Amino acid sequence: MNVALWVVQLLTALAFGQHGYSLLFGLERARKRLAWTRNVETGILRFIGVAEILGAVGVLLPAATGILPWLSVLAAGGLVIIMVLAIVFHLFRREWPNILLNFVLGLFPAAVVYGRLVIAPF
């Protein structure tokens, strides 16, 4: 089960790292692809990008180095919170496909939190 959790942690880091990178460094391209980004201020989008990149790094780095591995659980919890807030945002805008995507993406860090607290703790 430990290997499966590492795979989930890696997938979580890749998904959130990529999206955070696109919001931080490819904002013009993101605004063309993602309609919701056109209605959100640049500063907020950059904040979300930084939070997602830090969460992606936090899900992997502390656990991989063995230095304060509980921070990986905390980072995954932060990513779950970001996804819950994204679901609320998209609910108000009635963007059902985005809500479903946020729900599915939120399952990955939620699995890390549960897995690392209950199934295979560090």
PEDA-V691842 format. One record per residue. N is the residue number from 0. RES is the residue in one letter. PHI is phi in whole degrees, 0 to 359 (999 if undefined). NEAR is the number of other C-alpha atoms within 8 Angstrom. D_CENTER is the distance of its C-alpha to the mean C-alpha in whole Angstrom. Layout:
# PEDA-V691842
<<N;RES;PHI;NEAR;D_CENTER> <N;RES;PHI;NEAR;D_CENTER>>
This chain:
# PEDA-V691842
<<0;M;999;6;22> <1;N;300;6;20> <2;V;295;6;20> <3;A;298;7;18> <4;L;293;12;16> <5;W;296;8;16> <6;V;297;8;15> <7;V;296;12;12> <8;Q;298;13;11> <9;L;295;9;11> <10;L;297;9;10> <11;T;298;13;7> <12;A;297;13;7> <13;L;294;9;9> <14;A;296;8;7> <15;F;286;12;4> <16;G;296;13;7> <17;Q;294;9;10> <18;H;293;10;8> <19;G;298;14;8> <20;Y;298;12;12> <21;S;294;12;13> <22;L;285;13;13> <23;L;273;11;14> <24;F;245;6;17> <25;G;234;9;17> <26;L;296;9;17> <27;E;296;6;21> <28;R;293;8;20> <29;A;296;11;17> <30;R;295;11;19> <31;K;285;7;21> <32;R;274;6;19> <33;L;246;8;17> <34;A;300;8;19> <35;W;296;7;17> <36;T;291;10;17> <37;R;288;8;20> <38;N;254;6;21> <39;V;238;8;18> <40;E;297;8;20> <41;T;302;6;19> <42;G;299;6;18> <43;I;291;8;16> <44;L;297;12;14> <45;R;293;10;14> <46;F;299;8;13> <47;I;299;10;10> <48;G;300;14;10> <49;V;297;11;11> <50;A;299;9;8> <51;E;290;13;5> <52;I;294;13;8> <53;L;297;9;9> <54;G;295;15;6> <55;A;297;14;7> <56;V;294;10;10> <57;G;293;12;10> <58;V;291;16;9> <59;L;258;12;12> <60;L;300;9;15> <61;P;299;14;16> <62;A;292;14;17> <63;A;291;7;18> <64;T;274;7;20> <65;G;80;7;21> <66;I;266;6;21> <67;L;50;7;20> <68;P;299;12;18> <69;W;297;9;17> <70;L;294;11;15> <71;S;296;13;12> <72;V;293;13;12> <73;L;296;9;12> <74;A;296;13;9> <75;A;297;15;7> <76;G;298;11;9> <77;G;296;9;8> <78;L;292;12;4> <79;V;298;12;7> <80;I;299;8;9> <81;I;300;8;7> <82;M;291;12;7> <83;V;297;11;10> <84;L;295;8;11> <85;A;295;10;10> <86;I;298;12;13> <87;V;298;8;15> <88;F;303;8;15> <89;H;287;12;16> <90;L;298;10;18> <91;F;298;7;20> <92;R;267;6;21> <93;R;56;6;21> <94;E;260;9;19> <95;W;299;8;19> <96;P;299;6;17> <97;N;292;9;14> <98;I;297;12;14> <99;L;298;8;14> <100;L;299;8;12> <101;N;297;12;9> <102;F;297;11;11> <103;V;296;8;11> <104;L;295;10;7> <105;G;290;12;7> <106;L;293;9;10> <107;F;296;12;8> <108;P;294;15;7> <109;A;296;11;10> <110;A;295;10;12> <111;V;295;13;11> <112;V;301;12;12> <113;Y;297;9;15> <114;G;298;11;16> <115;R;277;12;17> <116;L;266;9;18> <117;V;246;7;21> <118;I;280;8;21> <119;A;221;9;21> <120;P;296;7;21> <121;F;286;6;21>>
